[in-house]
């Protein structure tokens, strides 16, 4: 994709906007005929033909063969040129980073998992993220000019529209974090919340791929509890980018202080952190578990310990997991009653428990939701696992680069 085309798209003039619309149409539909483009743009066939040719000349679009029809001449199909541009997705976790590269047709070309990293709210951690990205770009062999956008998923409250992070790395008072990162890396950078990244990954390349789904909810149950919402194929951000704070809905009168500073949040009873706390309390009260030895050694139970015990069918762990699933299902039933989505995806660390967790949620949803509303809603366990955030970051990098 030529620098001239990118500049034309950025200027916002009418012809550039038409070309941008064609690119987004092909991002959604993969291929289209000239007639499809003319109809989508509400322009004449000759105008659509000229726009397509200009995009071909700029290295953005290519011919994809002919569409076989029953009668008449076979029309030419057009699609995005894979090597027309590349996008990097970065998924920042608390103890590692996943990073990958896709092309213009969203094919995952390069990927590296579990790169060592310690998430701390310091300028040094920001520099370490940049160093990891720099070295990854070098290993891919791509020129910096070929990379059209880098999207970085970060935990906490993020406003993707302005590029500001309000939970982590918010010490650049006069600059947005995305701007700081862009200057350091020498390319365009966007940022988003990690749960929304996971939601977009599952929607585009996981549970939602190939399905006729327009609206979906992604519930991320890990150490905390988050929600990603897809409305009419697009991530819903809210006015300030803070949508999806499911874990901080006030539900309980339990006087447990949440890390947000409030009491009674849903996350205090429904999350990996809550499960570890409840399990430790029941073991100390005399109940038996394979994790009793962990407390006897003076250690705290970690989420990794808990997941391993569930996989080994520890009865106490599964009982606590079941209780949390039933409580979460009640709140998901409320969300279904409000949004009436086609798909609810249960993801995150706790969702890896062999589908057992999702079964408990489904049972609770059937109890508390309106049957007429739930009838057309499918509840599914996430399929991408720990890859969801990386895949979503890559897809967001591409989507955000061509936002209209």
C-alpha positions in Angstrom: 0.0 0.0 0.0 1.6 3.2 -1.1 2.3 6.2 1.1 0.2 8.3 -1.3 -2.9 6.2 -0.7 -2.4 6.3 3.0 -2.1 10.1 2.9 -5.3 10.3 0.7 -7.2 8.1 3.2 -6.1 10.3 6.1 -7.0 13.6 4.4 -10.7 12.7 4.5 -11.6 14.1 1.0 -14.6 12.5 -0.8 -12.6 10.2 -3.0 -10.4 9.1 -0.1 -13.5 8.4 1.9 -14.9 6.3 -0.9 -11.7 4.3 -1.1 -11.7 3.8 2.7 -15.3 2.5 2.5 -14.2 0.0 -0.2 -11.4 -1.2 2.1 -13.7 -1.7 5.0 -16.3 -3.5 2.8 -13.6 -5.9 1.7 -12.4 -6.3 5.3 -15.9 -7.5 6.2 -16.8 -9.5 3.1 -13.3 -10.6 1.9 -14.3 -10.4 -1.8 -16.7 -8.3 -3.9 -17.6 -7.7 -7.5 -17.6 -4.3 -9.2 -21.4 -4.2 -9.0 -21.2 -4.9 -5.2 -18.9 -1.9 -4.8 -21.0 0.3 -7.0 -24.1 -0.6 -5.0 -22.3 -0.1 -1.6 -21.0 3.3 -2.6 -24.1 4.4 -4.5 -22.0 5.3 -7.5 -22.1 4.4 -11.2 -20.3 1.3 -12.4 -17.6 3.3 -14.2 -16.9 5.3 -11.0 -16.6 2.0 -9.0 -14.3 0.6 -11.7 -12.0 3.6 -11.5 -11.8 3.5 -7.7 -11.0 -0.2 -7.8 -8.3 0.3 -10.4 -6.7 3.1 -8.3 -6.7 0.8 -5.3 -5.1 -1.9 -7.4 -2.4 0.5 -8.6 -1.7 1.6 -5.0 -1.0 -2.1 -4.0 -4.1 -2.4 -1.8 -6.5 -4.5 -3.9 -6.1 -7.4 -6.3 -8.2 -9.5 -8.6 -9.3 -12.8 -7.0 -10.6 -14.7 -10.0 -14.2 -14.8 -11.4 -17.5 -15.4 -9.7 -19.2 -18.4 -11.2 -22.9 -17.7 -12.0 -25.5 -19.7 -13.8 -25.9 -17.4 -16.8 -24.1 -14.5 -18.4 -20.5 -13.4 -18.2 -18.6 -14.3 -15.0 -17.9 -11.0 -13.1 -14.4 -10.4 -11.7 -14.0 -10.7 -7.9 -11.8 -8.2 -6.0 -10.1 -8.6 -2.6 -7.5 -7.0 -0.5 -3.9 -7.7 -1.4 -2.3 -9.7 1.4 1.1 -8.0 1.2 -0.6 -4.6 1.0 0.1 -4.0 4.6 0.9 -5.6 8.0 -0.4 -5.2 11.5 1.0 -6.1 14.9 -1.0 -7.2 17.9 0.4 -7.1 21.4 -1.4 -8.7 24.3 0.1 -7.6 27.6 -0.3 -10.0 30.5 0.9 -9.7 34.1 3.9 -12.0 33.7 4.4 -12.3 29.9 3.5 -10.8 26.5 2.1 -12.4 23.4 2.8 -10.8 20.1 1.9 -11.5 16.5 1.8 -10.2 12.9 -1.0 -10.4 10.4 -1.4 -9.3 6.8 -4.1 -7.3 5.1 -6.2 -10.4 4.8 -5.9 -11.2 8.5 -3.7 -14.2 8.1 -1.5 -14.8 11.2 2.1 -14.8 9.7 4.3 -14.6 12.8 3.5 -15.2 16.5 5.5 -15.4 19.7 4.0 -16.5 23.0 5.0 -16.1 26.6 7.7 -13.6 26.2 9.0 -12.8 29.7 7.6 -9.6 31.1 6.7 -8.2 34.5 3.7 -5.8 34.4 4.5 -2.8 36.7 3.1 0.7 36.5 6.5 2.3 35.6 8.2 4.0 32.7 10.6 1.1 32.6 7.8 -1.3 31.9 6.6 0.9 29.0 10.2 0.9 27.6 10.3 -2.9 28.0 7.1 -3.3 26.0 8.7 -1.1 23.2 11.9 -3.1 23.3 10.0 -6.4 22.9 8.1 -4.9 19.9 11.2 -3.5 18.3 13.0 -6.9 18.5 9.9 -8.7 17.2 9.7 -6.4 14.2 13.4 -7.1 13.5 12.8 -10.8 13.6 9.9 -10.7 11.2 12.1 -9.0 8.5 9.4 -6.4 7.7 10.3 -2.8 7.2 8.8 -0.3 9.7 7.0 1.4 6.8 5.1 -1.8 5.9 3.5 -1.9 9.4 0.4 0.1 9.2 -0.7 -0.1 12.9 0.3 -1.7 16.2 -2.5 -2.4 18.7 -1.6 -3.1 22.3 -4.0 -4.6 24.8 -3.5 -3.5 28.3 -5.4 -4.3 31.5 -7.5 -1.6 33.1 -9.5 1.4 31.9 -8.6 2.4 28.4 -10.1 5.0 26.1 -9.2 3.8 22.6 -10.6 6.9 20.9 -8.1 9.2 22.7 -5.4 6.7 23.3 -5.3 7.3 27.1 -4.8 4.7 29.8 -6.3 5.6 33.2 -5.2 2.5 35.2 -1.7 1.8 34.1 1.0 4.0 32.5 -1.0 7.2 33.1 2.1 9.3 34.1 2.3 11.1 30.7 0.2 14.0 31.8 0.5 16.0 28.6 0.3 13.1 26.1 -1.8 10.1 25.3 -0.1 6.8 25.9 -0.7 5.8 22.2 1.0 8.9 21.1 4.0 8.2 23.4 4.3 4.7 22.1 3.9 5.8 18.5 6.8 8.2 18.7 9.0 5.6 20.4 8.2 2.9 17.9 8.1 5.1 14.8 4.7 3.9 13.6 1.0 4.3 14.3 -0.1 2.8 17.6 -3.6 2.2 19.1 -4.4 0.8 22.6 -7.4 -1.0 24.1 -8.6 -2.9 27.2 -7.5 -6.6 27.3 -11.0 -7.9 27.8 -12.3 -6.1 24.7 -9.3 -7.5 22.8 -10.2 -11.0 23.8 -13.9 -10.4 22.9 -12.9 -9.2 19.4 -10.6 -12.1 18.9 -13.3 -14.6 19.8 -15.9 -12.8 17.7 -13.9 -12.6 14.6 -11.7 -15.7 14.7 -13.2 -17.9 17.4 -16.8 -18.7 18.4 -18.2 -16.0 16.1 -16.2 -16.9 13.0 -18.4 -18.1 10.2 -21.6 -17.7 12.2 -24.4 -15.3 11.3 -23.8 -13.3 14.5 -24.2 -9.5 14.7 -24.3 -9.1 18.5 -22.4 -10.9 21.2 -21.3 -10.6 24.8 -17.9 -11.9 25.9 -17.5 -12.5 29.7 -13.9 -12.7 30.8 -13.6 -14.7 34.1 -10.0 -14.7 35.2 -8.5 -13.2 38.3 -11.1 -10.5 37.8 -14.3 -10.2 35.9 -14.8 -8.2 32.7 -17.2 -7.8 29.8 -16.7 -7.1 26.1 -19.7 -6.2 24.0 -20.0 -6.5 20.2 -23.0 -4.6 18.8 -23.7 -4.8 15.0 -20.2 -6.3 14.4 -18.4 -3.5 16.3 -16.8 -3.3 19.7 -19.0 -1.1 22.0 -16.8 1.4 23.8 -19.2 3.7 25.6 -18.7 7.5 25.7 -15.3 7.4 27.4 -14.1 3.9 26.5 -15.0 2.4 29.9 -17.8 0.1 28.9 -17.8 -3.5 30.2 -17.2 -3.0 33.9 -19.3 -6.0 34.8 -17.2 -6.9 37.8 -17.9 -3.6 39.5 -21.7 -3.8 39.5 -22.8 -3.5 43.1 -24.6 -6.8 43.8 -23.7 -8.0 47.4 -23.9 -6.6 50.9 -20.8 -8.5 51.9 -18.6 -5.6 53.1 -15.7 -7.0 51.1 -13.5 -4.2 49.7 -12.9 -4.5 46.0 -9.7 -3.3 44.4 -11.7 -0.5 42.8 -12.3 1.0 46.3 -16.0 0.1 46.5 -17.7 -2.7 48.5 -20.1 -5.4 47.3 -18.9 -5.5 43.7 -19.8 -8.6 41.7 -16.1 -9.4 41.3 -15.7 -9.8 45.1 -17.8 -13.0 44.8 -17.4 -14.0 41.2 -13.8 -14.2 40.0 -10.7 -16.2 40.2 -9.6 -14.1 43.1 -12.9 -14.7 45.0 -12.6 -18.4 44.3 -9.2 -18.6 45.8 -10.4 -16.7 48.9 -13.5 -18.9 49.3 -11.5 -22.1 48.8 -8.9 -21.2 51.4 -11.7 -20.3 53.9 -13.4 -23.6 53.5 -10.1 -25.6 53.8 -9.3 -23.7 57.0 -12.8 -24.5 58.2 -12.0 -28.2 58.0 -13.1 -29.3 54.5 -10.8 -31.5 52.5 -9.1 -30.7 49.2 -6.0 -31.7 47.3 -4.9 -28.1 47.9 -5.0 -28.5 51.7 -1.2 -29.2 51.5 -0.6 -25.8 49.9 -2.0 -24.0 53.0 -0.2 -26.4 55.3 3.0 -25.3 53.7 2.2 -21.7 54.5 1.5 -20.7 50.9 -1.5 -19.0 49.4 -3.5 -20.8 46.7 -2.9 -19.4 43.3 -5.2 -19.4 40.3 -2.9 -21.9 38.6 -3.2 -24.2 41.6 -6.9 -23.9 41.5 -7.2 -24.6 37.8 -5.0 -27.7 38.0 -7.1 -29.0 40.9 -10.3 -28.5 38.9 -8.7 -30.4 36.0 -7.9 -33.2 38.4 -11.6 -33.2 39.5 -11.0 -32.0 43.1 -14.5 -32.2 44.5 -14.2 -29.1 46.8 -12.7 -27.0 44.0 -15.5 -28.1 41.6 -18.1 -27.3 44.2 -16.8 -23.8 44.7 -16.5 -23.3 40.9 -20.1 -24.5 40.5 -21.3 -22.0 43.0 -19.5 -19.1 41.3 -20.9 -20.3 37.9 -24.4 -20.2 39.2 -24.0 -16.7 40.6 -22.4 -15.5 37.4 -25.2 -17.1 35.4 -27.8 -15.0 37.2 -26.0 -11.8 36.2 -25.6 -13.0 32.6 -29.3 -13.7 32.5 -29.8 -10.0 33.3 -27.5 -9.1 30.5 -29.4 -11.3 28.1 -32.7 -9.8 29.1 -31.2 -6.3 28.4 -29.2 -7.0 25.2 -30.9 -10.0 23.6 -27.6 -11.1 21.9 -27.3 -14.1 19.5 -24.1 -15.3 21.3 -22.7 -15.2 24.9 -19.0 -16.3 25.0 -17.6 -17.4 28.4 -13.8 -16.9 28.3 -10.9 -16.4 30.6 -9.0 -18.7 32.9 -12.0 -20.2 34.7 -13.7 -21.0 31.4 -10.9 -23.6 30.6 -12.4 -26.0 33.1 -13.6 -28.5 30.5 -16.9 -26.7 29.8 -18.1 -27.5 33.3 -18.1 -23.8 34.3 -20.2 -22.9 31.3 -22.7 -25.7 32.1 -23.3 -24.1 35.5 -23.8 -20.7 33.9 -26.3 -22.1 31.4 -28.3 -23.8 34.2 -28.6 -20.5 36.0 -29.4 -18.5 32.9 -32.4 -20.9 32.2 -33.6 -20.2 35.7 -33.3 -16.4 35.7 -33.7 -15.1 32.2 -36.9 -14.6 30.1 -37.3 -17.8 28.1 -38.6 -15.8 25.1 -35.5 -13.6 25.1 -33.0 -16.5 25.7 -34.5 -18.8 23.1 -32.3 -17.4 20.3 -29.1 -16.9 22.5 -26.3 -19.4 22.3 -23.9 -19.7 25.3 -20.5 -21.1 24.3 -17.1 -21.6 25.9 -14.3 -19.6 24.2 -12.3 -21.6 21.7 -9.2 -19.6 21.4 -8.1 -19.8 25.0 -5.0 -17.7 25.8 -4.7 -16.8 22.1 -7.9 -14.7 22.1 -6.2 -11.5 23.3 -3.4 -11.8 20.8 -5.7 -12.6 17.9 -8.0 -9.7 19.0 -5.1 -7.3 19.3 -4.1 -8.1 15.7 -7.6 -7.8 14.3 -8.1 -4.5 16.2 -4.8 -3.2 14.8 -6.3 -3.7 11.3 -9.8 -2.4 12.1 -8.6 0.7 13.9 -6.2 1.6 11.1 -9.1 1.9 8.7 -11.7 3.4 11.0 -14.2 5.6 9.0 
